[in-house]
Structure formats: structure tokens, C-alpha cells
């Protein structure tokens, strides 16, 4: 059965949190919010990865770890095209927003079952304190995530009406605190897992202290169901971007990957987000105000500029660089996000 007491559970979580590795490999997962809410059950192999059903509303296209950003993007593009054909065969429509029915006061578990996001998997980094070290990457990932969440907010409506939030999806996380620079990544992740309530309403620590134990299978299910902005799944997993319309899923994947993996861009992103240290209610502000918040807007401008510079240095395709530049000009430099386009249309139709 694999029965674990509290100490054994903590050791199990810490041992599986990170597999040290040099940055370079990139994985991407894209959620598809479908209408009506009757996604076909099961897993389907695609050309490179898999199409899984997380709930009647959410299909997940998961790409494999790929050697470099452009390979990861190309593979995901192939798999999304194949997934689109499967969706059409089942007479479903993919909704271009992150959610349309979730109430902002819903439980945070709704992030995984009723909202659509984009996740990026990156190497954990080296197990040291250097520029490619895990502690620095863990800290930077946590400082970047509210900035990216604000820039890519794209779920302002519920049942077609404005909610007062630019991202209902991120509003479910509004009470999240930002990480502290002194946190040990393994200790921080272990504490988060042990103290976060699961589907039963109790955290693993509460269950252990009530029942005296937890099974390994139960703890693994709890781990799999967690959807924090930054997760330790052997690698680093960033889940901060709402579903984007069309091919714009590439933009958050690109920006997140390059700001963590390019050494110069990482330094620039670190400087840009350092001003966020001590800022109150960052996740609430990112979800409600997005880039109309001047502090988040200033950090976003510097981060997107750093990302574009890294793409130019790396010699990625002109088409991808132009896509990032267009998003930056259309939204970031104007203090806007994709949700603002939706809100403009909703207001015009009133």
C-alpha cells in the first residue's frame, strides 16, 4: 500500500521535486476549452505527444520534452492541428478564451477542470547557487508568473458578461503570496504540497495528523491535481498564461522559456521583477487589473524587451520574432491584454 507518515511524505515529495539538468529542453502543454462540455474520454496519441481529457470541458495537448524552443513550438503546432481534427469529428468547438462559465469565487481546483491555460516545462537547473542554479530559477519563475499572468489575461467574462476581472482563471489564485528569495526550493515545494487542501477539502498534513498516515498513491493523486503557477514535477512547470486566440499560444510559451533559459535575458528579467518584491496582492492585481496596474506594466515592458533581445541573439525565425514584437506593441506597450479586446467588444454590444 505504501503507507507514509508525515516525515516520510515530506521526504517523498522533496525527493521527486527536481531532477537537476542544464537548461535547454522545453515542453509545452496547451489546454483546449470545448463547447459543449462533452469532451471524449481517454488518451489519444498524436504525432509527437498526446491528447488527454481532463474533464468534460478541458482537453489537454501535451508535447514531449524537446531540444530547444523552436522544435517544441513546431511539434506543438503539429499536435494542435491533429487535435483540432479530433475536436471537429466530435462536433465540438474550441473556445478562444480561458473560461466562460467559472465564477471568480469558485474553488481553486476549477483551474484544472474548467479553465484553459498554457504551461511550459523547463529544466530545473543545476543543483547549485550559480546563474543556472535551481534556487535562482525557482525564484525568478515565481517573480515572473504574475507579470506573465497579467500580460496574457484572457478570461474576463462569465456567461457573456464582464466579471470585473480580466482573468477569472487567475482570480481563483488571487490570495496567493509571492515566493521569498530565501526559500529553499525543495522545502518550499514540500510545504506547499503538504499544506494545500485537495479534493476532499483536507491537506495531506491534516489527513496524516487526523488518520495518522496517507498512502503513496493518495499523495501522488494529490500532487497530480495541484495547479500552482510554478510547480516542481522533476522539472519546472510554469502555468500562468490564459488560453490565447489562434496561434498566439506560442507567445507565452516563447516568452516564458526564453526569460528563464537565456542567461542574459534571465538577468534582465530578474532586474525587471526585483521591484515586485514586497508588492501587496500581486495575484489579485494581475487578475483584476492586468497591465493597467503601473507596477506590473513596467515590469512587463522590460521583460518583453528582454525576451525579444534574446530571440534576436539566438537567431530564431523572423516570423516568431515578429509575432512576439506584434504582441508587445499591441498589448504590452499600451498597457493592455487580450481580455481588453473582449471587454471592448462586450461594451460595444451593450
N, C-alpha and C positions, 0 to 999 in steps of 0.2 A: 504493500500500500504506500510505502514511502512516507511514513509519519514524521512530521517535523515539529520540534518545539520552537520557541521564539528565537533562540540563538541560532539553531540550525536553519530556520527560514531566512534569517538575515544573511547568514553565510552563503546560502544557496543563491539568493538574489545578487549579492555582491560578486560571487564567482562568475556568474553569467552575464554581468552587466556590459563588460567591454572586452573585446579582443583587440589588443594593440596592433596597429598597422599604419604604414606610411600612407598619407592621403593620396588619392588618385582614382580609386574606383568610385563609381556613382551609381546609385539605384534610384528609380523613380516609381511612385505609385500614384495613380490618378483615380479618384472616386467618380462614379457616374450616378447622378441623381436621376431616377427614371420615373416616368409618369405613363400610365397609372402605377400604383405601388404594388406590382406583382412580378418582381424580378424572378427569373427562373432559378431554381435552387441548383447547387452543385458547383464544381470547379471544371473549367474548360481550358485545355492547353491552347496557347496561342503560338505565334511564330517564335517568340522569344521568351515570353513569360506566361502568365495565367490570368484568367478572368474568374473571379470568385464572387459569390453572393454573400454579402454581409447581413442584409436584411431585405425585406420586400421592396424597399426604396433605394438601396445602395448596392451597386456593383462596383467591384474594385479591380482595376487593371494593374497588375504588379509586374514590373520589369525586373530582369536579373541584374546583379551587380555587373557593371560594365566598365571597361578600361577607358575612362575619360568621359567628359560631359557630352561631347557630340555623338559618341557611339550610344550613350544612354538615351539621348533625345531621339536619335534615329530609330532605335529599337522600340521605344515607347510609341512613336508615331505609327510604326507598322502595326503594333498591337492594338492601338486605339482604332485604327481603320478596321481591323478584323472584328473588334468588339462592336463597332458601330453596325456592322452587317448582322451580327447576332442579335443585337437590340432590335433592329428592324424586323428580323424574322419573327420575333415575339411581339411585334406590333406595339413596341414601346417607344417613347420619346425621351431623349436625354435633355434634361433641363439645364440651361446655361448658367444658372445661379447655384449657390451653395446650399440653399434650403428655401422652402416656400411655405411651410406649414408649422415649423417649430416655434413654440412660444419662447421669448427671451428668458423666462423664468423656469424653463424646463430643466430637468436634471442634467448634469454634465455628461452623463452616459449617452445622451441624444447625439452628441458629436459623432459617435461611431456608427449609429444605426439610422439616423435620419438627416444627416448633413453630409455634404460632399466637399472634400478638400484635396490638396496635393501634398504629398510627402516626398521628402528627399532623404535618401540614405547615403551617409558618407562614412569613411573610415574613422574609427575612434581617435586615431592619432597615436603617437608614441607614448610609452608609459614613463614620461619624464616631464620636467618643467620647461623645456625648450619651446621654441616658436611653433613646432609641430606637435607639441605635447598635448596629451589628453586634458589636463587641467585648463590650459588656455583655450582649447577648442570648446570645451564644455561651457566655460564662462562666456565666450563670445557668442556661442549659439543661443544662450539664454538672453543675452542683451540684444541680439538681432531680431529675435522672434516677434516681439511686439511691434517693431518697426515694419517688418515684412507683413505682419497681420494687418496693420493699418494701410499699407500701400496696396494690398491685394483684397481689401474688403469688398465683398460682392454678394451680400445677402441681407438687404435692407427691408424686405417685405415679408409679411405673413398674410396668406390668403389674399395677396394682391394689394395689401395696404401697407403704407410705411409704419414701421415699428418704433421709430425714434433711434434705432441703431443702424449703423452702416453695415455691421456684420452681426447678425443674430447668432451665427455659428461661434464667433469669438465672444459674444456676450455671455455664453454659457461658461466662459472661463474668466469672467470679469473680476472674480475675487482672488485670482492667482497672484502670488507675490513673485517678484523677480528674484533671481538667484543672488547669492552673496559671493564675492570674489574669494573668500576664504574657504568656501565649501570644498571638501574632498568629493570628487565626482561619484565614487562608489558609495560613500557614506550618504551623500545627498540623495542618490537614486534609491538606495535601500530604504531610507527613511520615508521617501515619497511612496514607494510601493507598499510598505508595511502600514502606513497610516491613511491611505486613501480608501474610502469605502468602495466596495464592489457592488454587484447587482443585488446582493442581499441587504445592503444598507450598512453592513459592518465591514470594518477594515480587517486585514489579516491579523494585525496585532490584537484587535478587540476579540476576534474569534478565538485566537490562541489563549488569551487570558480568560475567556469565558469557558471554552471547552478544553483547554489545556494542550491543544495540538491542532495542526492542519495537515492535510495530505499534500504531497508534492504536486499531484495532478490538480488539486484545487488552487494551489498557488500559481501554477503555470497558466490555468484558465484566467485567474485574476490578472496576471501580467499581460496576457494577450489582449484583454479587454481594455486596458488603460490607453488613453489617448491624450497624453500631455503634449504641449508644444515641442518639448525636447525629450526624447526617450533614449534609454540605453538598451539596445537589443543586440548586444555584441558590437554593433556599430552605432553611430549617432543617427537618430531619426528625427528630422525636423518636420513637424506637422503644423504649419502656420498659415498657409495660403488657402483662401476660399477657392472653390471651383471657378475657373475663368472661362469666358466665352471663346468658342472657336479654338484656334491653335495657341491661344495665349497661355495655356498651361505651361508652355516652355519657359515663359518669363520668370515666374517664381522659382522653378527648378534651376534655371541658369543662374539667377542672382544669388540664391542661397548657396549653391555649390561653389561658385567662384569666390564668394566672400569668405568662405571657410578654407578653401583649398589653395588659393593663390596667396603666397606669403605676404606680398606687398599689399594686396587688397585686404587681407586679414588685418594687417597693421592699421590701415586706413579706416577699416570698419570699426576696429577697436577704439580708435580716437574719436570717431563719429558717435559711437554709442556710449562713450565714457560719461557724457553729460547726463545720461539717463539714470545714473546711479543715484539713488535716493529720491527719484521722482515718484510721487504717490500715484496709486491707482492706474498704472500704465496700461494694464489689460482692459480696464473699463474704458479708458480714453481711446485706446486703439479701436475697440469695438464700436463705440458710440460716435466718436469724432473723427477717427481715421486721420487723414493728413490735414484736416482743418486745425488740428492741435499743433501749435507752432513748434513745440519741442520735438515731437515725432516727425514733423515735416522737415525740420532742419537736419535731423539725423538721416532721414530717408534720402534727401538730396545728396548728402555726402556719400552715403552707401551706394546709391545707384551710380554715381560718378565713378567711384572706386571700382565697381563691378564692370562698367564699360571699359575703363582703362585696362583692367586685367584681360578682358576679352580681346582687346586690340593687341596687347602684348603677346597673347597666346596664339594669335593668328587664326581665330575661329572664323567660320564663314561670314561673309559680309551680310548675308541675309539674316543671320541670327543677331549680329551686332546691330543691324538696322531695327530689328524687332524690339530689342532692349531700348535702343535710343528713342524709338517712337513711343513706347510706353512711358519712358521717363519724361519726354516732352509733353505728352498728352495728359498725364496724371501727376507725376511726382513734382515737376517744376511748377505746376499750377495748384498744388495743394488739394488734389482730387484723387479719387479712387474709382474703380469700376462701378461701385454702388451708386456714386453720384449720377452716373448716366441713367441708371434705373430710376432713381428718385426724380430726375428731371422729366423723364417720360411720364412717370406716375402723376407728377404735379400738373403737367400739361393736359392730361386727360381728365382732370377733376373739373 
